Amino acid sequence: MITVEFAKEFSKTWVDDWNSHNLDQILSHYSDDFIIESPLALKRIPQTNGIVIGKENVRKYWAIGLESNPTLNFEVVDVLTGINSITIYYKNTTTGKKSAELMILNSNKKVIKAIVNYSE
């Protein structure tokens, strides 16, 4: 079971790492076989059908995003907890758009799958 305390600390570290733009720090939250499902992945890398599999492939995908958004900055709006999952509801302070990211964690508290939804 994911505790509220763990979820809050995880989301704080997660957003700080994204705001640092340090890809190694960002990826430290994820397992090697991590899968992300995202409409943005579909837009940036159409051949993935929106599903990027494996940490190294995700590294390439996120590197494109960080390169194209040098002022990218996130702010956590809320954090929701589940049995083995966390949902981080956050705002991109550069664009004002909001996102919700459901993250399923393994027993080592690493994200094995994330599903991202975006506001328009």
N, C-alpha and C positions, 0 to 999 in steps of 0.2 A: 504494500500500500504506500502510495506517495503521500507524505505528510505536507501540510500547508507550509511548515517551516522550510522543508526541503524545496518545495516548489518556488517559494519566494526567493530563496538564496540562488537557486538555479537560474531563475529568470533574471535576477540582478546581474549575475555573472555573464549570462548569455548576452544580454543587451549591452553590457560594458564591452564584451569582446567584439560584438558586431560594430559598435561605435569606434573601437580602436582600429578597425579595418585590418587587423592582424589575422590573416587566413588560418594560420596554424592554431592560434588561440580559439578562433571560431570552431574549427574542426575538432578541437579537443573534446567537445561535448557529444561527439557522434562515434558510433561503431564503424569498423572498417567496411561492413556490408550494408551500411546505411542506405536507405531509399527515401527519396523525396518526390512528392507528387505536387506539382504546382503549375497553374496556368502561365506563370512567367517563364517556366522552363519550356513549355510548349511554344511560347512566343520567341524565346531566344535561341532554342535548339529544337526546331520542329520535328526532327527525326526521332526524338525521345518520346513523342506523344505525351509530353508533360511529366514523364516519370524518369528520373535520373537515378541510376543504380550504382552503388559503390562510392566510397569516400573519394577516391581519386577522380572519378568522373564528376562528382559534386564539386570538388576543388576547382576543376576547370570551369564549371558552370558559374560558381560563385565568384571566381576571379573575373569573369566577364562583367558580372554585375557590379563588383567593387570598382573596376576600372572605369566603367561608364557612369558611375555615380560617386565621384570623389568626395562629395559632401554628405553622403548617406548618414543618417542619424535616426535611431529608433528611440522611442519612449514607451515603456510598458504602461498600458492602460489598466489591465487586470490579468490575473493568473487564476486558472481553474485547475482543480486537481481531480484525478480519477484513481483507479486501482493501480495501473501501471502506466499512467499517462498524465501529461500536463498540457494545458492549452494556454498559450501566451497570446493575449490580445494586445496588440501594439500599434503605435502610430509612427509612420515615417514623417519625421518633423520637416523634412525637405519638401515633400509633396503634399503633406496633410492627409494622405490616404491611410486607411486602417487595414490591418491584417489580423487574422486569427490563425495560429499555427498549432495544430494538434501534434504532439510528440509522444510516441510510444517508446518507453524505456525498457532496457533489458535489466537483468539482475545486478549488473555493475553500474546502473544508473547512467548508461550511455543511450543516446537516442538511436533507435534502430529504424524507425520510420517516422516521417513527418508529412502531414497533409496541410497545405497552405491554402487559405481562402483570402481573397482581396476584396476591398470595397472599391467602388468605381469612383 
